[in-house]
Amino acid sequence: MVRSRLRALTALLALLVIPEACASPQGGGTTAATTAQPPSTTSGAPLACNNSPDLCSRAYNNITHMGAHDSAFLRDDTTGNSIAGNQFFNATVALSAGIRMLQAQVHLSNGVLELCHTSCALLDAGPLDVCLAKIKSWLDANPNEVVTLLLVNADNQPASSFGAAFERSGLSTYAFTPSFSSTGNNSTSSNSSVIAWPTLQQMIAANTRLVTFIAPLPTDNTTGQTYPYLLDEFAHVFETAYNITSLASFTCALDRPSTFSASGASGALAAGLLPLLNHFAYDLLTQDIMIPDVSDIDTTNSPNETQTGALGDHARRCMAEWGGDVKPVFVLVDFYDRGPAIETADRVNGIAGRAVGRMSEPGKSGDQNSGRKLEAGARVAAVLCGWFLLESAGAFEDW
């Protein structure tokens, strides 16, 4: 019954779309920008890896990779400015602006792996392999960049289904296949599955510039041999809490995987897992419906290191809690261009003000409608009305 009700609410949430008459967050009512490429470096300039020469010699796990949470799900003209969208700009624009991790949900729809937000009835960004092909094109044009994908396997599909999509798109040609050591780059680890992470320059030289995590990742006896570049996220990464509805609630405590619930973040770090900082907040419309909190986004993504709820403060606190020299390897944010979020990653990486080769988004997102919360609240009344009608008709029993 509970699942039936949640499915019904998800379908009804598809109605919660900002009218096209509202101001577009990309300015001027334009649609989402297509792939944008950074300018080539001048002759004789030092090699820049992920937008900085200083990062080339660093191991992959000694860098903070800024990520776009639910990167495929947009709040722009292409979705009617859906309030369920998590980003103002598409994935390749985000990559050109300096984002180096893309996260998205994957669902099975009519036998096809689709990028869908909670449900394909809510936001469907198209087939996974089409998105992967666009990322491949971006990597083709940007040979000194290392990108990470984090895919949520919402319908528990086998690794072979994902591997087939990577092969069809051609993106597998850039896939990083790890080697393992008893300690990796963490001398305190006793985990035999710890990855011996290379430097960015080594990954670029080998042209293995794509790291892919999937959660969960069901395996069979041949998966590791056939698709060794598909990594089970929670064998290598731990996350902080993600269902945050108050800016004062961001924490550094381990939320997942549950295998480290007893020992917490310190135990996960000792085992060689990489920390992922979830830093995005939701507006709670009803007990069952949450939407991305855009009204507070300039605070949420701010690099300010003393302001409650700011990304800069969250990163600073976690580094202190985890042990000074331990930085978040991954950070996920909504509406990445606001803040701007990338500034916090630059500070943590020690390259603030010195990053090169990035492109600004085509038409910065303007001030959001301050009355959107009220507008959304009015729409909830329509949702609840629909809920009542469906329940009265017994529709929930049939789903």
Sequence and secondary structure as in RCSB ss.txt:
>XXXX:A:sequence
MVRSRLRALTALLALLVIPEACASPQGGGTTAATTAQPPSTTSGAPLACNNSPDLCSRAYNNITHMGAHDSAFLR
DDTTGNSIAGNQFFNATVALSAGIRMLQAQVHLSNGVLELCHTSCALLDAGPLDVCLAKIKSWLDANPNEVVTLL
LVNADNQPASSFGAAFERSGLSTYAFTPSFSSTGNNSTSSNSSVIAWPTLQQMIAANTRLVTFIAPLPTDNTTGQ
TYPYLLDEFAHVFETAYNITSLASFTCALDRPSTFSASGASGALAAGLLPLLNHFAYDLLTQDIMIPDVSDIDTT
NSPNETQTGALGDHARRCMAEWGGDVKPVFVLVDFYDRGPAIETADRVNGIAGRAVGRMSEPGKSGDQNSGRKLE
AGARVAAVLCGWFLLESAGAFEDW
>XXXX:A:secstr
 HHHHHHHHHHHHTT B  TTS  TTSTT             TT    BTTBGGGTTSBGGGS EEEETTTT B 
SGGGTSBTT  BSS HHHHHHTT  EEEEEEEEETTEEEEESSSTTT EEEEHHHHHHHHHHHHHH TT  EEEE
EEETT   HHHHHHHHHHHTGGGGB    EESSTT TT   TTEE   BHHHHHHHT  EEEEEES    TTHHH
H TTEEEHHHHEEE      SGGG   S  B GGGTTTHHHHHHHTT EEEEE   EEESSSS EEE  TTHHHH
T   SSSTT HHHHHHHHHHHH TT   SEEEESSTTTTTTHHHHHHHHT TT   S    SS      TTHHHH
HHHHHHHHHHHHHHHHHTTHHHH 
